Amino acid sequence: MRSCSEHPLRALWTAHRHLQEPSTPIRVASLVLASEALWQLEYFEDARIAAQAAVEADPKSAQARWRLAVALYRRGRFSDSAKCLDDLLRLVNWFGPAWALRGQVKVWLDPDNSDAGRSDFAAAAKLNSDSGTWVVPYRMERDDFEAKVEEEIRIRNLKVAGSSDAAVFTDVEWLPEKSWVENGLDPDTRWYLPSVTGSGSGNSVLPLGGEWNAGTPSQLPFGTTFVLYQRNIEDLSGDEETVRKAIRETVAEVFDKAYNLRARIADRVPEEHADAADVPEDEDR
């Protein structure tokens, strides 16, 4: 089955035409396609419902179980996603993205544990050793991670604001709030700006003056704090150097948001997320 990432509405329409087919394989394929299209459109609960129907119609369909696992992951139902991935890997233990996603799920279930999911990440990396898509994440101590973030913040403050004193405020957490994921936040996001109340030039990050230009501070209340998520940054990085580079890129994105820089970040760390992978092929289908 081909991915519908480029034309999800067309794929959804195609799937809908065949949902009432008497043939179980055709109906399951239609539900899988519908689930993927709905996932692409960010209707994650509807994607879960379609995938669940596909699994019930054919419990041995690896495609159906994969779509269910990724929908559950995006809904913040990590324990349920883990169980689904267990079932999937009993069917297709060669599918690298499933191992990588199970590693991420285990991190969510035990974020304080630096070894969480390590064996799963290693299995994914081994299966895709030629492409280098999946890595075994390099874990840093929180103090070292925060020190690197602070260093990058000072450098950016000096470069953008002309002073190393704090003009942009950040905090570091292991992962996003689960309730935010349940309400639609991408669980793999590297940083987040929580909702802020109050606006106006009098209490922005730095006072606005004159007409808007790139590099002018955004209308964010003074003291607004951007949250960086250590585990999600580390998950992209197989060694300390890459973690540091990913931190640098993340801080650059934070300053881009805070100062309307619209700057292009060159030579980015590759950012592949397992839940965005295409479905595995079902055998004999």
C-alpha distance (Angstrom), angle and dihedral (degrees) to the residues before:
residue distance angle dihedral
M1 . . .
R2 3.80 . .
S3 3.77 124.2 .
C4 3.80 117.2 -100.4
S5 3.81 95.5 -155.7
E6 3.81 94.3 119.8
H7 3.81 97.6 47.4
P8 3.82 109.4 21.6
L9 3.81 95.4 157.6
R10 3.80 91.6 52.3
A11 3.81 89.6 47.4
L12 3.81 91.1 49.8
W13 3.79 91.0 51.4
T14 3.82 90.6 48.9
A15 3.80 91.5 49.0
H16 3.80 92.5 49.3
R17 3.80 91.2 56.0
H18 3.82 91.5 61.9
L19 3.81 103.7 37.2
Q20 3.80 92.3 102.8
E21 3.80 95.7 49.6
P22 3.83 112.5 133.1
S23 3.81 89.7 -140.0
T24 3.82 109.0 93.5
P25 3.85 95.3 -150.2
I26 3.81 91.4 52.2
R27 3.79 92.6 46.2
V28 3.81 92.0 48.0
A29 3.81 91.5 48.0
S30 3.81 89.0 50.9
L31 3.80 92.5 50.4
V32 3.80 91.0 47.8
L33 3.81 90.5 50.3
A34 3.81 91.1 47.0
S35 3.80 91.0 50.0
E36 3.79 92.2 50.8
A37 3.80 92.2 47.4
L38 3.81 91.9 49.2
W39 3.82 89.7 48.1
Q40 3.81 90.3 52.3
L41 3.81 88.5 50.7
E42 3.83 89.0 50.0
Y43 3.80 95.2 -115.4
F44 3.77 89.8 133.5
E45 3.80 99.1 166.5
D46 3.80 91.3 50.3
A47 3.82 87.8 47.7
R48 3.80 88.6 53.8
I49 3.81 92.6 50.2
A50 3.81 92.1 51.1
A51 3.81 92.2 46.8
Q52 3.80 92.0 47.3
A53 3.81 89.5 53.6
A54 3.81 89.5 50.7
V55 3.82 91.8 51.2
E56 3.79 91.3 49.0
A57 3.80 90.4 50.4
D58 3.81 92.7 48.7
P59 3.83 116.6 10.3
K60 3.82 90.2 -175.8
S61 3.79 94.6 59.3
A62 3.80 108.4 113.1
Q63 3.80 89.3 -167.7
A64 3.79 91.9 56.9
R65 3.80 92.8 47.6
W66 3.81 91.7 48.6
R67 3.78 92.5 52.2
L68 3.81 89.6 48.1
A69 3.82 92.3 48.9
V70 3.82 94.3 51.3
A71 3.82 92.9 44.6
L72 3.80 90.8 51.5
Y73 3.80 89.4 48.1
R74 3.80 92.7 54.0
R75 3.81 89.7 47.6
G76 3.80 90.2 56.6
R77 3.80 92.8 -113.9
F78 3.78 94.1 134.1
S79 3.80 99.7 161.5
D80 3.81 90.8 51.8
S81 3.80 90.6 46.5
A82 3.81 90.1 51.8
K83 3.81 91.7 53.5
C84 3.79 90.7 48.4
L85 3.81 91.2 50.0
D86 3.81 90.2 50.0
D87 3.81 88.8 56.2
L88 3.80 92.1 44.5
L89 3.80 94.6 51.3
R90 3.78 90.1 52.6
L91 3.81 85.6 60.8
V92 3.83 100.6 39.2
N93 3.79 112.6 14.7
W94 3.82 90.4 167.9
F95 3.82 94.1 67.6
G96 3.82 105.9 108.2
P97 3.82 98.8 -166.1
A98 3.82 90.4 57.6
W99 3.81 91.1 55.5
A100 3.82 90.6 46.4
L101 3.80 92.7 48.4
R102 3.80 91.8 47.5
G103 3.79 87.1 53.6
Q104 3.81 90.5 52.8
V105 3.81 91.2 47.2
K106 3.81 90.7 52.7
V107 3.80 89.1 51.5
W108 3.79 89.2 53.7
L109 3.79 90.9 49.8
D110 3.83 92.8 49.5
P111 3.83 109.8 18.0
D112 3.81 95.2 162.4
N113 3.81 90.2 60.9
S114 3.79 110.5 87.0
D115 3.82 90.3 -162.5
A116 3.81 95.6 53.0
G117 3.80 111.0 130.6
R118 3.81 93.7 -0.2
S119 3.82 95.7 131.8
D120 3.81 90.7 48.9
F121 3.80 93.1 49.6
A122 3.81 88.4 48.5
A123 3.81 91.3 52.0
A124 3.83 90.9 50.5
A125 3.81 91.9 47.8
K126 3.80 91.5 49.7
L127 3.80 92.8 50.4
N128 3.82 91.3 50.0
S129 3.79 98.8 34.2
D130 3.81 93.0 132.4
S131 3.81 95.5 55.0
G132 3.80 97.8 37.3
T133 3.81 89.0 -143.1
W134 3.80 95.4 138.3
V135 3.80 125.9 43.9
V136 3.77 137.5 -175.5
P137 3.81 99.8 -110.9
Y138 3.77 118.9 -116.0
R139 3.81 108.6 -130.7
M140 3.80 122.5 -148.3
E141 3.78 128.2 -162.1
R142 3.81 110.0 -102.7
D143 3.82 92.8 -117.5
D144 3.82 91.5 52.9
F145 3.79 91.6 46.2
E146 3.81 92.9 49.9
A147 3.80 91.3 46.8
K148 3.81 90.3 54.7
V149 3.81 91.0 48.3
E150 3.82 90.7 50.1
E151 3.79 90.6 49.0
E152 3.80 91.9 52.5
I153 3.82 91.0 45.7
R154 3.82 90.6 54.0
I155 3.80 91.2 49.0
R156 3.81 92.4 48.8
N157 3.80 93.4 44.6
L158 3.80 89.6 53.6
K159 3.79 93.0 46.4
V160 3.81 98.0 43.4
A161 3.80 105.5 25.6
G162 3.80 98.9 28.0
S163 3.80 93.9 -121.1
S164 3.80 135.5 76.7
D165 3.82 89.8 -138.6
A166 3.79 116.6 108.2
A167 3.79 114.0 -80.0
V168 3.79 94.5 146.7
F169 3.78 119.0 45.6
T170 3.79 124.2 -150.9
D171 3.77 139.0 -180.0
V172 3.82 129.8 -166.0
E173 3.81 125.4 -135.5
W174 3.79 130.5 168.7
L175 3.82 94.2 -119.3
P176 3.82 140.3 -16.4
E177 3.79 121.0 -77.6
K178 3.79 108.2 -81.8
S179 3.81 90.5 -133.8
W180 3.81 89.1 59.0
V181 3.80 90.3 53.8
E182 3.80 90.0 48.8
N183 3.81 86.6 54.9
G184 3.81 94.2 51.4
L185 3.80 109.0 -80.6
D186 3.81 112.9 141.3
P187 3.84 105.8 -107.5
D188 3.82 89.3 -144.8
T189 3.80 96.0 55.4
R190 3.82 113.8 132.2
W191 3.80 96.4 -152.4
Y192 3.77 139.0 8.7
L193 3.77 139.0 -166.1
P194 3.82 107.5 -144.5
S195 3.78 116.7 -139.7
V196 3.77 112.4 -78.5
T197 3.76 129.5 -158.0
G198 3.74 126.5 -146.5
S199 3.78 126.6 35.1
G200 3.72 141.1 -176.4
S201 3.78 136.5 115.6
G202 3.80 91.6 -84.7
N203 3.78 95.8 68.8
S204 3.79 106.3 25.4
V205 3.80 122.6 128.4
L206 3.80 86.3 -91.5
P207 3.82 125.3 -2.1
L208 3.77 116.3 -87.6
G209 3.75 117.3 -129.0
G210 3.79 130.5 -174.3
E211 3.77 123.1 -22.7
W212 3.79 122.5 -11.7
N213 3.79 116.0 -91.6
A214 3.76 134.1 169.7
G215 3.78 104.8 -86.2
T216 3.80 93.2 36.2
P217 3.81 111.4 127.6
S218 3.79 115.2 -102.8
Q219 3.79 121.1 -111.9
L220 3.80 93.5 -96.9
P221 3.81 122.0 141.3
F222 3.78 113.9 -103.0
G223 3.80 109.7 -94.2
T224 3.81 93.9 29.0
T225 3.79 106.1 157.6
F226 3.80 125.8 -145.5
V227 3.80 113.1 -150.7
L228 3.82 119.4 -140.3
Y229 3.81 119.0 -159.3
Q230 3.78 111.9 -140.3
R231 3.80 99.6 -165.0
N232 3.81 93.5 50.0
I233 3.80 91.5 49.4
E234 3.79 91.5 47.7
D235 3.81 92.3 47.6
L236 3.82 88.9 70.7
S237 3.78 93.4 51.7
G238 3.78 131.3 78.1
D239 3.81 96.3 -176.6
E240 3.79 141.4 23.8
E241 3.80 94.1 -98.6
T242 3.80 91.7 56.0
V243 3.82 91.7 47.4
R244 3.80 88.9 54.4
K245 3.78 90.7 48.4
A246 3.82 91.4 49.0
I247 3.82 89.8 50.5
R248 3.81 89.4 50.6
E249 3.81 91.2 51.1
T250 3.81 92.5 46.3
V251 3.80 92.7 50.9
A252 3.81 89.0 47.9
E253 3.82 89.2 54.5
V254 3.81 90.5 49.7
F255 3.81 91.0 53.1
D256 3.80 89.8 45.5
K257 3.81 87.7 58.0
A258 3.81 94.6 42.6
Y259 3.81 95.2 47.4
N260 3.81 104.1 28.3
L261 3.81 88.9 -121.5
R262 3.80 97.9 153.2
A263 3.77 86.5 -161.2
R264 3.79 122.6 167.5
I265 3.79 114.1 -123.2
A266 3.80 108.9 -144.2
D267 3.80 126.7 -150.5
R268 3.78 95.5 15.3
V269 3.79 125.3 -166.7
P270 3.84 106.1 -100.3
E271 3.78 108.7 -101.2
E272 3.79 112.9 -156.8
H273 3.79 119.9 163.5
A274 3.76 120.1 -160.5
D275 3.79 96.0 -142.2
A276 3.82 89.9 62.1
A277 3.82 92.8 58.9
D278 3.78 121.2 115.6
V279 3.80 119.7 -103.8
P280 3.82 120.4 -84.7
E281 3.76 118.3 -111.9
D282 3.81 115.8 -99.1
E283 3.78 113.2 -131.4
D284 3.79 117.4 -110.8
R285 3.79 92.9 7.3
